[in-house]
Amino acid sequence: MPGGVEAMIPDAVRGELTAALGRAIQFDVSTAKLTSLRVGGIADALATPADRAALARLLRLCAKHRLPRRVIGRGFNTIVRDEGVDGVLIQLAQLKMLEERPAKLLRVEAGVSHATLARFCRERGLAGLEFGVGIPGTLGGWIAMNAGIGTRELQDVVRELEVMSPAGRILRSFPRDALRFRYRALVGFAEGSVVISALLAVEISDRKRVEDESERLLAKRRATQPVDQPSCGSVFKNPRGHFAGQLIEAAGLKGETRGGAMISPLHANFIVNTGGASASDVLALIGHARALVRLKTGIALEPEVKIWGRGAPEERAS
Ligand SMILES: Cc1cc2nc3c(=O)[nH]c(=O)nc-3n(C[C@H](O)[C@H](O)[C@H](O)COP(=O)(O)OP(=O)(O)OC[C@H]3O[C@@H](n4cnc5c(N)ncnc54)[C@H](O)[C@@H]3O)c2cc1C
């Protein structure tokens, strides 16, 4: 095993997974290729089920063998530790249906990327989702994170959600009223539930207006965020009444580095990979920023980014 870490999926179970999924499962996969910061160790397995039935089969197998498994979108909000991650990562890239429905609705499957969705809306002059043009990822990641900008979040446009139960046995639709969105979270489902698709509300507009609004939002982002460098977006959630970036900047941490990781001089809530960063470099910066902000202000910053993998959290001002 790379890095000397032992894989947790026994050969017999690997055989069973391969028999069930064929080429849609790979073993010992680098997570640096699956996450936008381009850091991280090895995942025991990566599955890209061809359809819902294959996904259900996979979830049942994971439950049967008690394999840990997580859904990963495009990894724009995820860091995997250098020690790697146990079990199966599931990418729903093959669930990519996107279609217009009556009554100004879109049915969007979890694997549809933000870029595809933005293009679809632009070409048809459909408004309402422009706020997502600069939020990279998949519909599944958007929903799980209740992704958004200051004025608008996914919860504003979701009308219904289709969710598969953790062990792949039940597929149910939930109307908007039954969903509990929070700041950068969707709660209330059993741990390990999988978002399969959503109905999103749009407005009939025209192509030019949708393009202009999208371009306005992108230009604002380009001026304030390091969009051309590998990052995972905002590292910390904004504490009530504060902006995490301002707190980190006030602690004097803009431009702070650990190895190849740097707190962006453009936006202090972004950590960028300047080349050759490891997950440990990034986590050391996260721990340092948390500790220093806490020391100076008493405020405990909470990561927005999901941190997965083997090993213990670090928090130390160094
Ligand atoms: C430059 C940049 C700018 C960003 N700007 C913003 C912003 O303005 N606002 C904002 O909110 N975010 C922002 N982000 C963060 C990121 O774009 C969002 O969090 C996005 O929703 C991540 O989508 P993803 O598919 O890559 O999710 P991933 O990082 O792959 O996963 C994120 C979480 O969602 C879960 N998940 C993914 N798919 C499913 C599914 N089908 N079912 C259940 N759980 C699932 C994962 O298990 C994980 O817990 C930014 C990131 C970058 C790099």
The ligand as an SDF file (V2000), in Angstrom:
LIG
                    3D

 53 58  0  0  0  0  0  0  0  0999 V2000
  -12.9000   28.8020   -5.8300 C   0  0  0  0  0  0  0  0  0  0  0  0
  -14.0360   28.2430   -4.9910 C   0  0  0  0  0  0  0  0  0  0  0  0
  -15.0810   29.0750   -4.6530 C   0  0  0  0  0  0  0  0  0  0  0  0
  -16.1440   28.5920   -3.8420 C   0  0  0  0  0  0  0  0  0  0  0  0
  -17.1680   29.4390   -3.5290 N   0  0  0  0  0  0  0  0  0  0  0  0
  -18.2010   28.9720   -2.7850 C   0  0  0  0  0  0  0  0  0  0  0  0
  -19.3090   29.8210   -2.4610 C   0  0  0  0  0  0  0  0  0  0  0  0
  -19.3600   31.0000   -2.8470 O   0  0  0  0  0  0  0  0  0  0  0  0
  -20.3090   29.3120   -1.7180 N   0  0  0  0  0  0  0  0  0  0  0  0
  -20.3140   28.0230   -1.2710 C   0  0  0  0  0  0  0  0  0  0  0  0
  -21.2680   27.6100   -0.6190 O   0  0  0  0  0  0  0  0  0  0  0  0
  -19.2720   27.1880   -1.5630 N   0  0  0  0  0  0  0  0  0  0  0  0
  -18.2270   27.6290   -2.3000 C   0  0  0  0  0  0  0  0  0  0  0  0
  -17.1830   26.7990   -2.5930 N   0  0  0  0  0  0  0  0  0  0  0  0
  -17.1690   25.4160   -2.0680 C   0  0  0  0  0  0  0  0  0  0  0  0
  -17.7620   24.3650   -3.0330 C   0  0  0  0  0  0  0  0  0  0  0  0
  -17.8030   24.8760   -4.3240 O   0  0  0  0  0  0  0  0  0  0  0  0
  -19.1780   23.9480   -2.5850 C   0  0  0  0  0  0  0  0  0  0  0  0
  -19.1720   23.4530   -1.2540 O   0  0  0  0  0  0  0  0  0  0  0  0
  -19.7730   22.8620   -3.4860 C   0  0  0  0  0  0  0  0  0  0  0  0
  -21.0770   22.6110   -3.0700 O   0  0  0  0  0  0  0  0  0  0  0  0
  -18.9510   21.5730   -3.4540 C   0  0  0  0  0  0  0  0  0  0  0  0
  -19.5060   20.6550   -4.3600 O   0  0  0  0  0  0  0  0  0  0  0  0
  -18.7810   19.2620   -4.6400 P   0  0  0  0  0  0  0  0  0  0  0  0
  -19.6590   18.4640   -5.5110 O   0  0  0  0  0  0  0  0  0  0  0  0
  -17.3920   19.4960   -5.1150 O   0  0  0  0  0  0  0  0  0  0  0  0
  -18.7760   18.6400   -3.1670 O   0  0  0  0  0  0  0  0  0  0  0  0
  -17.6730   17.7480   -2.4400 P   0  0  0  0  0  0  0  0  0  0  0  0
  -16.5620   18.6290   -1.9550 O   0  0  0  0  0  0  0  0  0  0  0  0
  -17.2900   16.6040   -3.2730 O   0  0  0  0  0  0  0  0  0  0  0  0
  -18.5180   17.2390   -1.1830 O   0  0  0  0  0  0  0  0  0  0  0  0
  -18.9290   18.1470   -0.2040 C   0  0  0  0  0  0  0  0  0  0  0  0
  -19.8570   17.4240    0.7800 C   0  0  0  0  0  0  0  0  0  0  0  0
  -21.0480   17.0660    0.1060 O   0  0  0  0  0  0  0  0  0  0  0  0
  -21.3020   15.6750    0.2730 C   0  0  0  0  0  0  0  0  0  0  0  0
  -21.9630   15.1920   -0.9380 N   0  0  0  0  0  0  0  0  0  0  0  0
  -21.5930   15.3940   -2.2190 C   0  0  0  0  0  0  0  0  0  0  0  0
  -22.4640   14.8140   -3.0520 N   0  0  0  0  0  0  0  0  0  0  0  0
  -23.4020   14.2240   -2.2850 C   0  0  0  0  0  0  0  0  0  0  0  0
  -24.5650   13.4590   -2.5580 C   0  0  0  0  0  0  0  0  0  0  0  0
  -24.9600   13.1690   -3.8170 N   0  0  0  0  0  0  0  0  0  0  0  0
  -25.2910   12.9940   -1.5130 N   0  0  0  0  0  0  0  0  0  0  0  0
  -24.9260   13.2620   -0.2350 C   0  0  0  0  0  0  0  0  0  0  0  0
  -23.8410   13.9840    0.0850 N   0  0  0  0  0  0  0  0  0  0  0  0
  -23.0920   14.4670   -0.9280 C   0  0  0  0  0  0  0  0  0  0  0  0
  -19.9340   15.0580    0.4770 C   0  0  0  0  0  0  0  0  0  0  0  0
  -20.0350   13.7960    1.1350 O   0  0  0  0  0  0  0  0  0  0  0  0
  -19.2640   16.1220    1.3180 C   0  0  0  0  0  0  0  0  0  0  0  0
  -19.6560   15.9760    2.6730 O   0  0  0  0  0  0  0  0  0  0  0  0
  -16.1290   27.2520   -3.3820 C   0  0  0  0  0  0  0  0  0  0  0  0
  -15.0440   26.4220   -3.7560 C   0  0  0  0  0  0  0  0  0  0  0  0
  -14.0080   26.9100   -4.5340 C   0  0  0  0  0  0  0  0  0  0  0  0
  -12.8830   25.9880   -4.9030 C   0  0  0  0  0  0  0  0  0  0  0  0
  1  2  1  0
  2  3  1  0
  2 52  2  0
  3  4  2  0
  4  5  1  0
  4 50  1  0
  5  6  2  0
  6  7  1  0
  6 13  1  0
  7  8  2  0
  7  9  1  0
  9 10  1  0
 10 11  2  0
 10 12  1  0
 12 13  2  0
 13 14  1  0
 14 15  1  0
 14 50  1  0
 15 16  1  0
 16 17  1  0
 16 18  1  0
 18 19  1  0
 18 20  1  0
 20 21  1  0
 20 22  1  0
 22 23  1  0
 23 24  1  0
 24 25  2  0
 24 26  1  0
 24 27  1  0
 27 28  1  0
 28 29  2  0
 28 30  1  0
 28 31  1  0
 31 32  1  0
 32 33  1  0
 33 34  1  0
 33 48  1  0
 34 35  1  0
 35 36  1  0
 35 46  1  0
 36 37  1  0
 36 45  1  0
 37 38  2  0
 38 39  1  0
 39 40  1  0
 39 45  2  0
 40 41  1  0
 40 42  2  0
 42 43  1  0
 43 44  2  0
 44 45  1  0
 46 47  1  0
 46 48  1  0
 48 49  1  0
 50 51  2  0
 51 52  1  0
 52 53  1  0
M  END
$$$$
